[in-house]
Amino acid sequence: MKQHYSRFNELIERLTTRNINTYFAIFAKNN
């Protein structure tokens, strides 16, 4: 269970990081 949670957490972290990078890129393009 702990191993599964850790893997899931890693996936969420990766998706969040990608979303932040995408948002930042759009924000930079608009300014």
N, C-alpha and C positions, 0 to 999 in steps of 0.2 A: 504493500500500500504506500509506504513512504517513498519507495523507488518510483512508483507511478506518479505520485504527487510531484516529485522532483522533476520528472520529465515533463509533466504538464506545465509546471511553473516555468521551466526553461522555454517552452513553446510560447507561453503568454508573454514572457519577457522579450523574446525575439520579435513577436508581432507588434508589441508596444513600441519597441525601439524603431522598427521599420515605419510605423505610423508617425512617430515623432519626426523622423528624418524626412518623410514625405511632406508633412505639414510645414516643416521648417523650409524645405525647398520651395514650396508654393508661396510661403510668406516672403521669402527672399526675392522670388521672381516678381511679386506684386509691388515690392518697394524699389 
